[in-house]
Amino acid sequence: MAVKAGVFIFLVATSIGLGTPLAGQVQDSRTTLDGVYTEEQAARGKQTYQRVCSECHSLDYYSGATIRPWAGADVYSMYNLIRTQMPQNNPGSLRPREYVAMIAYILELNGMPAGSEALSSRRSELQKIIFKWTDEG
């Protein structure tokens, strides 16, 4: 009986974060407040905005109340939306690094801190980052 109890305790311990997560848990999740992009990446995003997006979208489109509904969503959801819908006249025509740089610029516009590592364009990495603002609970 002691061996079975030990195995049970091990399985419970590993499922609550001391080992492998259970299916459906996000491992290593972060928020947009954790410095998930670099300043250089946001600067490239600004250039992309000026070159491609500014004809149709003012900066207000990317900040404040229009962006707040993304709270709690993962960054991949926004990346995928922009990647598949923009630019309107040629959706998906930018490189993945340009789309992710736009996300970095959007984060910067919304007061999210920059960090030392660039935001990845990999789906698995973007899904681990959750939109969060400093005034959220």
The first five atom37 places (N, CA, C, CB, O) and aatype in JSON, in Angstrom:
{
  "aatype": [12, 0, 19, 11, 0, 7, 19, 13, 9, 13, 10, 19, 0, 16, 15, 9, 7, 10, 7, 16, 14, 10, 0, 7, 5, 19, 5, 3, 15, 1, 16, 16, 10, 3, 7, 19, 18, 16, 6, 6, 5, 0, 0, 1, 7, 11, 5, 16, 18, 5, 1, 19, 4, 15, 6, 4, 8, 15, 10, 3, 18, 18, 15, 7, 0, 16, 9, 1, 14, 17, 0, 7, 0, 3, 19, 18, 15, 12, 18, 2, 10, 9, 1, 16, 5, 12, 14, 5, 2, 2, 14, 7, 15, 10, 1, 14, 1, 6, 18, 19, 0, 12, 9, 0, 18, 9, 10, 6, 10, 2, 7, 12, 14, 0, 7, 15, 6, 0, 10, 15, 15, 1, 1, 15, 6, 10, 5, 11, 9, 9, 13, 11, 17, 16, 3, 6, 7],
  "atom_mask": [
    [1, 1, 1, 1, 1],
    [1, 1, 1, 1, 1],
    [1, 1, 1, 1, 1],
    [1, 1, 1, 1, 1],
    [1, 1, 1, 1, 1],
    [1, 1, 1, 0, 1],
    [1, 1, 1, 1, 1],
    [1, 1, 1, 1, 1],
    [1, 1, 1, 1, 1],
    [1, 1, 1, 1, 1],
    [1, 1, 1, 1, 1],
    [1, 1, 1, 1, 1],
    [1, 1, 1, 1, 1],
    [1, 1, 1, 1, 1],
    [1, 1, 1, 1, 1],
    [1, 1, 1, 1, 1],
    [1, 1, 1, 0, 1],
    [1, 1, 1, 1, 1],
    [1, 1, 1, 0, 1],
    [1, 1, 1, 1, 1],
    [1, 1, 1, 1, 1],
    [1, 1, 1, 1, 1],
    [1, 1, 1, 1, 1],
    [1, 1, 1, 0, 1],
    [1, 1, 1, 1, 1],
    [1, 1, 1, 1, 1],
    [1, 1, 1, 1, 1],
    [1, 1, 1, 1, 1],
    [1, 1, 1, 1, 1],
    [1, 1, 1, 1, 1],
    [1, 1, 1, 1, 1],
    [1, 1, 1, 1, 1],
    [1, 1, 1, 1, 1],
    [1, 1, 1, 1, 1],
    [1, 1, 1, 0, 1],
    [1, 1, 1, 1, 1],
    [1, 1, 1, 1, 1],
    [1, 1, 1, 1, 1],
    [1, 1, 1, 1, 1],
    [1, 1, 1, 1, 1],
    [1, 1, 1, 1, 1],
    [1, 1, 1, 1, 1],
    [1, 1, 1, 1, 1],
    [1, 1, 1, 1, 1],
    [1, 1, 1, 0, 1],
    [1, 1, 1, 1, 1],
    [1, 1, 1, 1, 1],
    [1, 1, 1, 1, 1],
    [1, 1, 1, 1, 1],
    [1, 1, 1, 1, 1],
    [1, 1, 1, 1, 1],
    [1, 1, 1, 1, 1],
    [1, 1, 1, 1, 1],
    [1, 1, 1, 1, 1],
    [1, 1, 1, 1, 1],
    [1, 1, 1, 1, 1],
    [1, 1, 1, 1, 1],
    [1, 1, 1, 1, 1],
    [1, 1, 1, 1, 1],
    [1, 1, 1, 1, 1],
    [1, 1, 1, 1, 1],
    [1, 1, 1, 1, 1],
    [1, 1, 1, 1, 1],
    [1, 1, 1, 0, 1],
    [1, 1, 1, 1, 1],
    [1, 1, 1, 1, 1],
    [1, 1, 1, 1, 1],
    [1, 1, 1, 1, 1],
    [1, 1, 1, 1, 1],
    [1, 1, 1, 1, 1],
    [1, 1, 1, 1, 1],
    [1, 1, 1, 0, 1],
    [1, 1, 1, 1, 1],
    [1, 1, 1, 1, 1],
    [1, 1, 1, 1, 1],
    [1, 1, 1, 1, 1],
    [1, 1, 1, 1, 1],
    [1, 1, 1, 1, 1],
    [1, 1, 1, 1, 1],
    [1, 1, 1, 1, 1],
    [1, 1, 1, 1, 1],
    [1, 1, 1, 1, 1],
    [1, 1, 1, 1, 1],
    [1, 1, 1, 1, 1],
    [1, 1, 1, 1, 1],
    [1, 1, 1, 1, 1],
    [1, 1, 1, 1, 1],
    [1, 1, 1, 1, 1],
    [1, 1, 1, 1, 1],
    [1, 1, 1, 1, 1],
    [1, 1, 1, 1, 1],
    [1, 1, 1, 0, 1],
    [1, 1, 1, 1, 1],
    [1, 1, 1, 1, 1],
    [1, 1, 1, 1, 1],
    [1, 1, 1, 1, 1],
    [1, 1, 1, 1, 1],
    [1, 1, 1, 1, 1],
    [1, 1, 1, 1, 1],
    [1, 1, 1, 1, 1],
    [1, 1, 1, 1, 1],
    [1, 1, 1, 1, 1],
    [1, 1, 1, 1, 1],
    [1, 1, 1, 1, 1],
    [1, 1, 1, 1, 1],
    [1, 1, 1, 1, 1],
    [1, 1, 1, 1, 1],
    [1, 1, 1, 1, 1],
    [1, 1, 1, 1, 1],
    [1, 1, 1, 1, 1],
    [1, 1, 1, 0, 1],
    [1, 1, 1, 1, 1],
    [1, 1, 1, 1, 1],
    [1, 1, 1, 1, 1],
    [1, 1, 1, 0, 1],
    [1, 1, 1, 1, 1],
    [1, 1, 1, 1, 1],
    [1, 1, 1, 1, 1],
    [1, 1, 1, 1, 1],
    [1, 1, 1, 1, 1],
    [1, 1, 1, 1, 1],
    [1, 1, 1, 1, 1],
    [1, 1, 1, 1, 1],
    [1, 1, 1, 1, 1],
    [1, 1, 1, 1, 1],
    [1, 1, 1, 1, 1],
    [1, 1, 1, 1, 1],
    [1, 1, 1, 1, 1],
    [1, 1, 1, 1, 1],
    [1, 1, 1, 1, 1],
    [1, 1, 1, 1, 1],
    [1, 1, 1, 1, 1],
    [1, 1, 1, 1, 1],
    [1, 1, 1, 1, 1],
    [1, 1, 1, 1, 1],
    [1, 1, 1, 1, 1],
    [1, 1, 1, 0, 1]
  ],
  "atom_positions": [
    [[0.82, -1.19, 0.0], [0.0, 0.0, 0.0], [0.86, 1.26, 0.0], [-0.93, 0.0, 1.2], [0.49, 2.23, -0.65]],
    [[1.99, 1.28, 0.69], [2.86, 2.45, 0.76], [3.42, 2.79, -0.61], [4.0, 2.2, 1.75], [3.58, 3.97, -0.93]],
    [[3.73, 1.77, -1.42], [4.25, 2.02, -2.75], [3.19, 2.69, -3.62], [4.72, 0.71, -3.4], [3.49, 3.66, -4.32]],
    [[1.96, 2.22, -3.59], [0.88, 2.82, -4.37], [0.62, 4.25, -3.93], [-0.4, 1.99, -4.24], [0.38, 5.12, -4.77]],
    [[0.65, 4.51, -2.63], [0.44, 5.87, -2.12], [1.57, 6.77, -2.61], [0.37, 5.88, -0.58], [1.32, 7.93, -2.96]],
    [[2.78, 6.27, -2.62], [3.93, 7.06, -3.1], [3.79, 7.4, -4.57], [0.0, 0.0, 0.0], [4.1, 8.52, -4.98]],
    [[3.35, 6.45, -5.36], [3.13, 6.69, -6.8], [2.04, 7.73, -6.98], [2.75, 5.37, -7.53], [2.19, 8.63, -7.82]],
    [[0.96, 7.64, -6.23], [-0.13, 8.6, -6.31], [0.37, 10.01, -5.97], [-1.28, 8.2, -5.37], [0.06, 10.96, -6.68]],
    [[1.13, 10.14, -4.89], [1.65, 11.45, -4.5], [2.56, 12.0, -5.59], [2.42, 11.36, -3.17], [2.52, 13.2, -5.88]],
    [[3.39, 11.15, -6.2], [4.25, 11.59, -7.28], [3.43, 12.11, -8.46], [5.16, 10.45, -7.74], [3.74, 13.17, -9.02]],
    [[2.37, 11.38, -8.84], [1.53, 11.8, -9.97], [0.82, 13.11, -9.68], [0.49, 10.72, -10.29], [0.74, 13.97, -10.56]],
    [[0.32, 13.29, -8.49], [-0.33, 14.55, -8.12], [0.68, 15.68, -8.13], [-1.0, 14.43, -6.73], [0.39, 16.76, -8.66]],
    [[1.85, 15.46, -7.56], [2.88, 16.5, -7.5], [3.3, 16.92, -8.9], [4.1, 16.01, -6.7], [3.47, 18.11, -9.16]],
    [[3.49, 15.96, -9.81], [3.9, 16.33, -11.16], [2.8, 17.05, -11.92], [4.33, 15.1, -11.94], [3.09, 17.86, -12.8]],
    [[1.56, 16.77, -11.6], [0.46, 17.41, -12.31], [0.19, 18.83, -11.83], [-0.79, 16.6, -12.18], [-0.52, 19.57, -12.51]],
    [[0.72, 19.23, -10.68], [0.48, 20.59, -10.19], [1.69, 21.49, -10.36], [0.08, 20.56, -8.73], [1.8, 22.52, -9.69]],
    [[2.59, 21.11, -11.25], [3.66, 22.02, -11.58], [5.03, 21.61, -11.09], [0.0, 0.0, 0.0], [6.0, 22.33, -11.34]],
    [[5.16, 20.52, -10.41], [6.47, 20.08, -9.95], [7.14, 19.18, -10.97], [6.36, 19.36, -8.61], [8.26, 18.71, -10.75]],
    [[6.48, 18.94, -12.07], [7.0, 18.1, -13.13], [6.27, 18.41, -14.42], [0.0, 0.0, 0.0], [6.07, 19.59, -14.73]],
    [[5.88, 17.41, -15.16], [5.19, 17.59, -16.42], [3.76, 18.06, -16.18], [5.18, 16.28, -17.22], [3.06, 17.49, -15.34]],
    [[3.31, 19.1, -16.9], [1.94, 19.58, -16.7], [0.93, 18.61, -17.29], [1.77, 20.96, -17.33], [1.23, 17.82, -18.18]],
    [[-0.28, 18.69, -16.77], [-1.37, 17.91, -17.33], [-1.71, 18.44, -18.7], [-2.61, 17.96, -16.41], [-1.39, 19.59, -19.02]],
    [[-2.34, 17.63, -19.51], [-2.77, 18.07, -20.83], [-3.69, 19.28, -20.67], [-3.49, 16.93, -21.6], [-4.55, 19.3, -19.79]],
    [[-3.5, 20.28, -21.54], [-4.35, 21.47, -21.49], [-3.76, 22.61, -20.68], [0.0, 0.0, 0.0], [-4.21, 23.74, -20.8]],
    [[-2.77, 22.32, -19.85], [-2.14, 23.41, -19.08], [-1.11, 24.09, -19.98], [-1.48, 22.88, -17.76], [-0.45, 23.43, -20.78]],
    [[-0.96, 25.39, -19.84], [0.04, 26.12, -20.6], [1.32, 26.13, -19.79], [-0.44, 27.56, -20.94], [1.36, 26.66, -18.68]],
    [[2.35, 25.55, -20.36], [3.63, 25.49, -19.68], [4.41, 26.78, -19.98], [4.44, 24.24, -20.12], [4.42, 27.25, -21.12]],
    [[5.04, 27.33, -18.99], [5.87, 28.52, -19.15], [5.11, 29.72, -19.68], [7.02, 28.21, -20.06], [5.67, 30.5, -20.45]],
    [[3.85, 29.89, -19.31], [3.09, 31.03, -19.82], [3.62, 32.32, -19.21], [1.59, 30.86, -19.52], [4.1, 32.35, -18.08]],
    [[3.5, 33.38, -20.0], [3.92, 34.72, -19.59], [2.82, 35.68, -19.99], [5.29, 35.12, -20.23], [1.85, 35.3, -20.64]],
    [[2.99, 36.93, -19.58], [2.05, 37.96, -20.01], [2.81, 39.03, -20.78], [1.29, 38.57, -18.8], [4.04, 39.03, -20.82]],
    [[2.05, 39.92, -21.38], [2.66, 41.01, -22.13], [3.38, 42.0, -21.22], [1.62, 41.73, -22.93], [4.06, 42.9, -21.71]],
    [[3.25, 41.84, -19.93], [3.96, 42.69, -18.97], [5.36, 42.15, -18.65], [3.16, 42.83, -17.69], [6.1, 42.77, -17.89]],
    [[5.71, 41.0, -19.21], [6.97, 40.34, -18.9], [8.12, 40.66, -19.85], [6.77, 38.87, -18.87], [9.12, 39.94, -19.86]],
    [[7.99, 41.69, -20.65], [9.08, 42.06, -21.57], [9.29, 41.01, -22.65], [0.0, 0.0, 0.0], [10.36, 40.4, -22.73]],
    [[8.28, 40.8, -23.48], [8.3, 39.7, -24.44], [8.76, 40.1, -25.85], [6.93, 39.1, -24.53], [8.73, 39.27, -26.76]],
    [[9.19, 41.34, -26.03], [9.67, 41.81, -27.32], [10.86, 42.75, -27.06], [8.54, 42.55, -28.13], [11.09, 43.14, -25.91]],
    [[11.59, 43.1, -28.1], [12.71, 44.03, -27.94], [12.34, 45.4, -28.51], [13.98, 43.48, -28.63], [11.42, 45.52, -29.32]],
    [[13.05, 46.42, -28.08], [12.84, 47.77, -28.61], [13.11, 47.81, -30.1], [13.73, 48.78, -27.87], [12.4, 48.48, -30.85]],
    [[14.16, 47.09, -30.54], [14.51, 47.05, -31.96], [13.37, 46.44, -32.77], [15.81, 46.25, -32.17], [13.06, 46.9, -33.87]],
    [[12.76, 45.4, -32.23], [11.65, 44.74, -32.91], [10.45, 45.7, -33.03], [11.24, 43.45, -32.16], [9.8, 45.76, -34.07]],
    [[10.16, 46.43, -31.97], [9.07, 47.4, -32.01], [9.38, 48.51, -33.02], [8.82, 48.01, -30.61], [8.48, 49.0, -33.7]],
    [[10.64, 48.91, -33.13], [11.03, 49.94, -34.11], [10.8, 49.42, -35.53], [12.52, 50.34, -33.92], [10.35, 50.17, -36.39]],
    [[11.1, 48.15, -35.77], [10.81, 47.56, -37.09], [9.31, 47.5, -37.33], [11.43, 46.14, -37.2], [8.84, 47.71, -38.45]],
    [[8.55, 47.22, -36.27], [7.1, 47.2, -36.38], [6.54, 48.57, -36.72], [0.0, 0.0, 0.0], [5.59, 48.69, -37.49]],
    [[7.15, 49.61, -36.15], [6.73, 50.98, -36.45], [6.96, 51.28, -37.92], [7.48, 51.99, -35.56], [6.12, 51.9, -38.57]],
    [[8.1, 50.86, -38.45], [8.39, 51.07, -39.87], [7.38, 50.33, -40.75], [9.82, 50.59, -40.2], [6.92, 50.87, -41.76]],
    [[7.03, 49.12, -40.36], [6.03, 48.36, -41.11], [4.68, 49.06, -41.05], [5.92, 46.92, -40.56], [3.98, 49.16, -42.05]],
    [[4.32, 49.55, -39.86], [3.07, 50.29, -39.71], [3.06, 51.49, -40.67], [2.88, 50.77, -38.24], [2.09, 51.69, -41.4]],
    [[4.13, 52.27, -40.66], [4.18, 53.47, -41.5], [4.12, 53.12, -42.98], [5.45, 54.25, -41.2], [3.5, 53.84, -43.76]],
    [[4.75, 52.03, -43.37], [4.83, 51.63, -44.77], [3.55, 50.96, -45.26], [5.99, 50.69, -44.97], [3.13, 51.18, -46.39]],
    [[2.91, 50.14, -44.4], [1.82, 49.28, -44.86], [0.47, 49.62, -44.23], [2.16, 47.86, -44.56], [-0.55, 49.6, -44.92]],
    [[0.45, 49.92, -42.95], [-0.82, 49.99, -42.21], [-1.41, 51.39, -42.07], [-0.62, 49.42, -40.86], [-2.62, 51.55, -41.95]],
    [[-0.55, 52.4, -42.09], [-1.01, 53.75, -41.77], [-2.01, 54.32, -42.77], [0.17, 54.67, -41.68], [-2.74, 55.25, -42.45]],
    [[-2.04, 53.77, -43.97], [-3.01, 54.25, -44.97], [-4.45, 53.99, -44.52], [-2.76, 53.57, -46.32], [-5.35, 54.77, -44.82]],
    [[-4.66, 52.89, -43.81], [-6.01, 52.51, -43.4], [-6.28, 52.65, -41.91], [-6.28, 51.11, -43.81], [-7.43, 52.83, -41.5]],
    [[-5.24, 52.57, -41.09], [-5.42, 52.53, -39.63], [-4.61, 53.63, -38.94], [-5.02, 51.17, -39.09], [-3.4, 53.73, -39.12]],
    [[-5.29, 54.44, -38.14], [-4.58, 55.41, -37.31], [-3.98, 54.67, -36.12], [-5.52, 56.57, -36.83], [-4.35, 53.53, -35.86]],
    [[-3.06, 55.3, -35.42], [-2.46, 54.67, -34.25], [-3.49, 54.35, -33.17], [-1.38, 55.55, -33.67], [-3.31, 53.41, -32.4]],
    [[-4.58, 55.14, -33.11], [-5.65, 54.87, -32.14], [-6.24, 53.48, -32.33], [-6.75, 55.92, -32.26], [-6.74, 52.87, -31.38]],
    [[-6.19, 52.98, -33.56], [-6.72, 51.66, -33.87], [-5.99, 50.56, -33.1], [-6.63, 51.39, -35.36], [-6.55, 49.5, -32.83]],
    [[-4.73, 50.83, -32.74], [-3.88, 49.83, -32.1], [-3.69, 50.03, -30.61], [-2.56, 49.82, -32.75], [-2.91, 49.3, -29.99]],
    [[-4.37, 50.99, -30.02], [-4.11, 51.25, -28.6], [-5.39, 51.61, -27.86], [-3.08, 52.36, -28.44], [-6.44, 51.86, -28.45]],
    [[-5.26, 51.63, -26.55], [-6.37, 52.05, -25.7], [-7.56, 51.11, -25.75], [0.0, 0.0, 0.0], [-7.41, 49.89, -25.74]],
    [[-8.74, 51.71, -25.82], [-10.0, 50.97, -25.73], [-10.18, 49.95, -26.85], [-11.15, 51.93, -25.74], [-10.85, 48.94, -26.65]],
    [[-9.61, 50.2, -28.01], [-9.78, 49.25, -29.11], [-8.97, 47.98, -28.9], [-9.39, 49.89, -30.42], [-9.3, 46.93, -29.47]],
    [[-7.93, 48.05, -28.11], [-7.08, 46.89, -27.86], [-7.47, 46.16, -26.57], [-5.61, 47.32, -27.79], [-7.22, 44.96, -26.44]],
    [[-8.07, 46.86, -25.64], [-8.42, 46.28, -24.34], [-9.22, 44.97, -24.4], [-9.19, 47.27, -23.55], [-9.04, 44.13, -23.53]],
    [[-10.09, 44.77, -25.38], [-10.81, 43.49, -25.43], [-9.9, 42.27, -25.6], [-11.8, 43.52, -26.56], [-10.35, 41.14, -25.4]],
    [[-8.65, 42.48, -25.96], [-7.7, 41.38, -26.09], [-7.21, 40.87, -24.74], [-6.52, 41.81, -26.94], [-6.54, 39.83, -24.68]],
    [[-7.52, 41.56, -23.66], [-7.08, 41.13, -22.32], [-7.49, 39.68, -22.08], [-7.67, 42.05, -21.21], [-8.66, 39.33, -22.25]],
    [[-6.54, 38.87, -21.7], [-6.78, 37.46, -21.42], [-6.58, 36.54, -22.61], [0.0, 0.0, 0.0], [-6.48, 35.33, -22.45]],
    [[-6.51, 37.12, -23.8], [-6.27, 36.31, -25.0], [-4.78, 36.09, -25.18], [-6.87, 36.99, -26.27], [-3.96, 36.85, -24.66]],
    [[-4.42, 35.05, -25.91], [-3.0, 34.84, -26.18], [-2.58, 35.69, -27.39], [-2.7, 33.34, -26.44], [-3.4, 36.05, -28.23]],
    [[-1.31, 36.0, -27.45], [-0.77, 36.88, -28.5], [-0.9, 36.22, -29.87], [0.7, 37.21, -28.21], [-1.05, 36.92, -30.87]],
    [[-0.86, 34.9, -29.93], [-1.01, 34.23, -31.22], [-2.35, 34.57, -31.86], [-0.88, 32.73, -31.06], [-2.43, 34.7, -33.09]],
    [[-3.39, 34.71, -31.08], [-4.71, 35.03, -31.63], [-4.67, 36.34, -32.42], [-5.76, 35.11, -30.51], [-5.23, 36.43, -33.51]],
    [[-4.0, 37.36, -31.87], [-3.88, 38.63, -32.6], [-2.97, 38.47, -33.8], [-3.35, 39.73, -31.67], [-3.28, 38.95, -34.9]],
    [[-1.84, 37.81, -33.6], [-0.9, 37.59, -34.7], [-1.6, 36.9, -35.86], [0.31, 36.74, -34.22], [-1.47, 37.33, -37.01]],
    [[-2.34, 35.85, -35.57], [-3.02, 35.09, -36.61], [-4.09, 35.93, -37.31], [-3.65, 33.83, -36.03], [-4.23, 35.86, -38.53]],
    [[-4.83, 36.73, -36.55], [-5.83, 37.6, -37.15], [-5.19, 38.59, -38.11], [-6.6, 38.34, -36.06], [-5.64, 38.75, -39.25]],
    [[-4.14, 39.25, -37.65], [-3.46, 40.23, -38.51], [-2.84, 39.54, -39.72], [-2.38, 41.0, -37.72], [-2.93, 40.03, -40.84]],
    [[-2.21, 38.4, -39.49], [-1.53, 37.67, -40.57], [-2.5, 37.2, -41.65], [-0.78, 36.47, -39.99], [-2.17, 37.21, -42.83]],
    [[-3.68, 36.8, -41.26], [-4.63, 36.27, -42.24], [-5.57, 37.32, -42.83], [-5.45, 35.18, -41.61], [-6.24, 37.05, -43.83]],
    [[-5.63, 38.51, -42.23], [-6.56, 39.54, -42.69], [-5.9, 40.8, -43.26], [-7.45, 39.93, -41.57], [-6.56, 41.57, -43.95]],
    [[-4.62, 41.01, -42.97], [-3.97, 42.25, -43.35], [-2.7, 41.99, -44.16], [-3.64, 43.08, -42.11], [-2.08, 40.93, -44.02]],
    [[-2.33, 42.94, -44.98], [-3.09, 44.12, -45.36], [-4.34, 43.72, -46.17], [-2.22, 45.08, -46.18], [-4.37, 42.69, -46.83]],
    [[-5.34, 44.57, -46.09], [-6.63, 44.25, -46.69], [-6.52, 43.92, -48.18], [-7.59, 45.4, -46.5], [-7.23, 43.04, -48.67]],
    [[-5.65, 44.61, -48.88], [-5.53, 44.39, -50.32], [-4.66, 43.2, -50.68], [-4.98, 45.63, -50.97], [-4.58, 42.81, -51.85]],
    [[-3.99, 42.6, -49.68], [-3.12, 41.45, -49.95], [-2.82, 40.71, -48.64], [-1.8, 41.91, -50.63], [-1.67, 40.67, -48.2]],
    [[-3.84, 40.11, -48.01], [-3.64, 39.42, -46.72], [-2.55, 38.36, -46.79], [-4.94, 38.79, -46.26], [-2.45, 37.6, -47.76]],
    [[-1.74, 38.31, -45.74], [-0.69, 37.3, -45.64], [0.55, 37.59, -46.46], [0.0, 0.0, 0.0], [1.42, 36.74, -46.59]],
    [[0.63, 38.79, -47.03], [1.74, 39.1, -47.93], [3.03, 39.52, -47.23], [1.33, 40.18, -48.87], [4.08, 39.58, -47.86]],
    [[2.96, 39.82, -45.94], [4.16, 40.19, -45.2], [4.86, 38.94, -44.69], [3.82, 41.14, -44.03], [4.27, 37.86, -44.63]],
    [[6.12, 39.1, -44.33], [6.88, 37.99, -43.74], [6.44, 37.81, -42.29], [8.42, 38.26, -43.81], [6.01, 38.77, -41.65]],
    [[6.54, 36.6, -41.76], [6.18, 36.38, -40.35], [6.88, 37.35, -39.41], [6.52, 34.95, -39.95], [6.28, 37.82, -38.44]],
    [[8.15, 37.66, -39.67], [8.88, 38.58, -38.79], [8.3, 40.0, -38.85], [10.37, 38.62, -39.17], [8.4, 40.75, -37.87]],
    [[7.7, 40.38, -39.99], [7.07, 41.69, -40.09], [5.77, 41.73, -39.28], [6.79, 42.05, -41.55], [5.48, 42.72, -38.61]],
    [[5.01, 40.66, -39.35], [3.77, 40.59, -38.57], [4.08, 40.6, -37.06], [2.97, 39.33, -38.94], [3.41, 41.28, -36.29]],
    [[5.08, 39.86, -36.67], [5.41, 39.79, -35.25], [6.02, 41.13, -34.78], [6.39, 38.62, -34.96], [5.84, 41.52, -33.63]],
    [[6.73, 41.82, -35.66], [7.25, 43.14, -35.31], [6.09, 44.12, -35.12], [8.22, 43.66, -36.41], [6.16, 45.0, -34.26]],
    [[5.04, 43.98, -35.92], [3.85, 44.81, -35.72], [3.24, 44.55, -34.34], [2.81, 44.54, -36.82], [2.8, 45.49, -33.67]],
    [[3.2, 43.3, -33.93], [2.68, 42.97, -32.6], [3.56, 43.63, -31.54], [2.63, 41.43, -32.38], [3.05, 44.18, -30.57]],
    [[4.87, 43.58, -31.72], [5.79, 44.23, -30.78], [5.5, 45.73, -30.71], [7.26, 44.0, -31.19], [5.48, 46.31, -29.62]],
    [[5.27, 46.35, -31.84], [4.94, 47.78, -31.88], [3.62, 48.05, -31.16], [4.87, 48.29, -33.33], [3.51, 49.03, -30.43]],
    [[2.64, 47.2, -31.37], [1.35, 47.34, -30.68], [1.54, 47.23, -29.17], [0.35, 46.28, -31.18], [0.93, 47.99, -28.42]],
    [[2.37, 46.3, -28.74], [2.65, 46.16, -27.3], [3.31, 47.42, -26.76], [3.55, 44.93, -27.04], [2.95, 47.9, -25.69]],
    [[4.26, 47.96, -27.52], [4.94, 49.19, -27.1], [3.94, 50.35, -27.01], [6.07, 49.55, -28.09], [3.97, 51.11, -26.05]],
    [[3.07, 50.48, -28.01], [2.07, 51.54, -28.01], [1.15, 51.48, -26.79], [1.23, 51.47, -29.28], [0.62, 52.5, -26.35]],
    [[0.98, 50.28, -26.26], [0.09, 50.08, -25.12], [0.82, 50.01, -23.79], [-0.7, 48.82, -25.32], [0.27, 49.53, -22.8]],
    [[2.06, 50.48, -23.77], [2.81, 50.59, -22.53], [3.37, 49.29, -21.99], [0.0, 0.0, 0.0], [3.77, 49.23, -20.83]],
    [[3.41, 48.25, -22.81], [4.0, 46.99, -22.37], [5.52, 47.13, -22.42], [3.52, 45.8, -23.26], [6.05, 47.68, -23.4]],
    [[6.23, 46.67, -21.41], [7.68, 46.85, -21.39], [8.4, 45.97, -22.41], [8.21, 46.55, -20.0], [7.98, 44.86, -22.71]],
    [[9.5, 46.51, -22.93], [10.37, 45.71, -23.81], [11.25, 44.83, -22.94], [11.23, 46.63, -24.74], [11.41, 45.07, -21.74]],
    [[11.81, 43.82, -23.55], [12.71, 42.91, -22.85], [13.97, 42.69, -23.65], [0.0, 0.0, 0.0], [14.29, 43.47, -24.55]],
    [[14.69, 41.64, -23.33], [15.96, 41.36, -23.99], [15.84, 40.34, -25.11], [16.97, 40.88, -22.97], [16.77, 40.18, -25.9]],
    [[14.71, 39.65, -25.19], [14.51, 38.65, -26.24], [13.39, 39.08, -27.18], [14.2, 37.27, -25.63], [12.36, 39.59, -26.74]],
    [[13.62, 38.86, -28.46], [12.61, 39.21, -29.46], [11.41, 38.28, -29.37], [13.22, 39.15, -30.87], [11.52, 37.12, -29.0]],
    [[10.28, 38.82, -29.71], [9.05, 38.05, -29.79], [9.18, 37.08, -30.96], [7.8, 38.99, -29.96], [9.56, 37.48, -32.06]],
    [[8.87, 35.84, -30.72], [8.97, 34.81, -31.74], [7.73, 34.82, -32.62], [9.15, 33.42, -31.09], [6.66, 35.26, -32.19]],
    [[7.87, 34.34, -33.84], [6.69, 34.18, -34.7], [6.15, 32.75, -34.64], [7.05, 34.55, -36.15], [5.21, 32.4, -35.35]],
    [[6.75, 31.92, -33.79], [6.29, 30.54, -33.64], [4.98, 30.49, -32.87], [7.36, 29.69, -32.93], [4.84, 31.08, -31.8]],
    [[4.02, 29.78, -33.44], [2.7, 29.66, -32.83], [2.79, 29.18, -31.39], [1.83, 28.69, -33.64], [2.16, 29.75, -30.5]],
    [[3.59, 28.14, -31.15], [3.68, 27.57, -29.81], [4.2, 28.58, -28.79], [4.59, 26.35, -29.82], [3.8, 28.52, -27.62]],
    [[5.06, 29.48, -29.21], [5.59, 30.51, -28.3], [4.58, 31.63, -28.08], [6.91, 31.1, -28.85], [4.38, 32.09, -26.96]],
    [[3.93, 32.07, -29.15], [2.95, 33.16, -29.04], [1.72, 32.74, -28.23], [2.52, 33.62, -30.43], [1.1, 33.58, -27.58]],
    [[1.39, 31.47, -28.27], [0.24, 30.99, -27.5], [0.52, 31.0, -26.0], [-0.13, 29.58, -27.95], [-0.42, 30.93, -25.2]],
    [[1.77, 31.08, -25.61], [2.14, 31.09, -24.19], [2.1, 32.49, -23.59], [3.54, 30.5, -24.02], [2.26, 32.65, -22.38]],
    [[1.9, 33.51, -24.41], [1.93, 34.9, -23.94], [0.5, 35.44, -23.93], [2.86, 35.78, -24.84], [-0.19, 35.42, -24.95]],
    [[0.08, 35.91, -22.77], [-1.29, 36.39, -22.57], [-1.3, 37.92, -22.47], [-1.92, 35.75, -21.3], [-0.47, 38.5, -21.77]],
    [[-2.24, 38.56, -23.16], [-2.4, 40.01, -23.05], [-2.84, 40.37, -21.64], [-3.42, 40.55, -24.11], [-3.82, 39.81, -21.13]],
    [[-2.12, 41.3, -21.01], [-2.45, 41.76, -19.66], [-2.02, 43.22, -19.52], [-1.75, 40.87, -18.58], [-1.0, 43.63, -20.06]],
    [[-2.81, 43.98, -18.79], [-2.49, 45.36, -18.51], [-2.19, 45.51, -17.02], [-3.65, 46.3, -18.93], [-2.63, 44.7, -16.21]],
    [[-1.44, 46.55, -16.67], [-1.03, 46.75, -15.27], [-2.2, 46.99, -14.34], [-0.07, 47.91, -15.17], [-2.09, 46.71, -13.14]],
    [[-3.32, 47.5, -14.83], [-4.45, 47.79, -13.95], [-5.45, 46.63, -13.84], [-5.16, 49.03, -14.45], [-6.53, 46.78, -13.27]],
    [[-5.07, 45.47, -14.38], [-5.92, 44.29, -14.24], [-5.65, 43.61, -12.9], [-5.67, 43.29, -15.42], [-4.57, 43.76, -12.33]],
    [[-6.62, 42.88, -12.41], [-6.48, 42.18, -11.14], [-5.56, 41.04, -11.13], [0.0, 0.0, 0.0], [-5.39, 40.4, -10.1]]
  ]
}
